């Protein structure tokens, strides 16, 4: 421990913080470098670190421990003798450097020296059913993953394309629905059942897939959790008008970016193969101490990969192989060629329906949704116009001419008279009911509702839907409410009244129901900074550290009632060994019973040269 503590003390602050982070050492209970060294050499902490090492790296560590303190040449020879392929000298050096960074061994010039606690832990592996040093170096990898047959390949490509299209479509519906009404995140995590059911219906997916698709969208920063609610982000709004292939590329890129490097290395080197049980067998061989954590990581990313078409039935698609190779542009080209062709025209019907003969261009689809309700979301989508749906667009700043001009530009059947009449009539009626704040300086205060159409205002006054608004009649053309104007405006909008929000001067303003949430990456202070600062503050240099180390050994011997051999330097320079049973340490002096002379001795700590366990 003293050797490791001295090594840790010699690191600069950046390297020390990196070591603490690499080993995930908690700050609690760490007061000095000896505490840190003890935490690093704790058997459970060592095992946790070993569980994240691949077989080749573990073989280097285990064989070095068996050889004691070998040179690089001796270590390489020892591995080869056990049948291990050590790879290039650069690969061997990289493994040793990684182990040194993890404080599992020390490298001094050409010598590799694992810490005894690490070697002891590896020697206990056979009792736990884990491989020995010989097994780590000598057992070859399982049979490589089998490539797909031509028939399997065609099936995989077709199914992957279907899933890619379905996931992009479902997430588009997710963003649209969250823009209309955000979904609340439960305090324990996840969505509540009512919101999950609502999103499931809007997205056209099974209830079990909702959380996974929300996770995929969140990873791509298309949705954001803000003040306990999931809502569409600004990036999501822009994503909605991209082409389907580009949309899929965003999902695939974020999936790849979040894929752990070790898993990516495994699957990227085996393109267009079936994952399944063969992959799990290979991973179990490569990470022999990985336990369930490695399987869990693969399961999470395999699930998402299946949903977005990286894989299909656990087999990598051609587009998925390009993603794993880092060629996102190539993957987008492949997936775009497999997706249904987008169309930019529709059929306007006299019954106020709008029918697309195929998947609509996302930009056109997004524009249509502002003033028409979606009726079906199949390959040939359909929409329906209504007075309230047109009011929705008018409330955001559109007018009759802009809506008719847009429809005219995409319609294969012109603009039927009923469509023209509906839009113009809705535009004429829009704003007959106005809502504004009583005090312009207090927008969150009471508001008024006014209309020259006394029949409409009378209907609002007696509408039981607005009981919670506590409406009060001020005159035949004016009502008031103690609630804010914005809340009243959206209540009237939901009830399908032709309402507009206005300023004190009577100018119509266009409100957004839910402010666009910005993606915010959570920031938190680095705990290693404070820990390193505390370690430096309590460090008194090598002399004080040596003194502290002796005191620590004596404290341990007292605690465990352990007899120790203490070497003491006498005033004449002679070193005398005592077999002592420690009793107490304090005031720079050490009190113990001499086992040989059967007397009590009190010795100055400054005279103690070394302390060893009793022979």
Helices and strands as residue ranges (DSSP letters): H 2-10, H 13-22, H 33-40, H 43-50, H 55-67, H 72-81, H 89-101, E 105-108, E 111-114, H 116-123, G 125-128, H 133-138, H 150-180, E 183-184, H 193-203, H 207-219, E 223-226, E 229-232, H 234-239, H 244-258, H 261-268, H 276-286, H 291-308, E 311-312, E 315-316, H 318-324, H 328-338, E 346-348, E 353-356, H 362-369, E 373-376, E 382-384, H 387-394, H 400-410, H 417-429, E 433-437, E 447-450, H 454-462, G 464-469, E 472-475, E 478-481, H 485-494, E 499-502, E 508-509, H 527-538, H 541-559, E 563-569, E 575-586, E 589-594, E 599-604, G 605-607, E 608-613
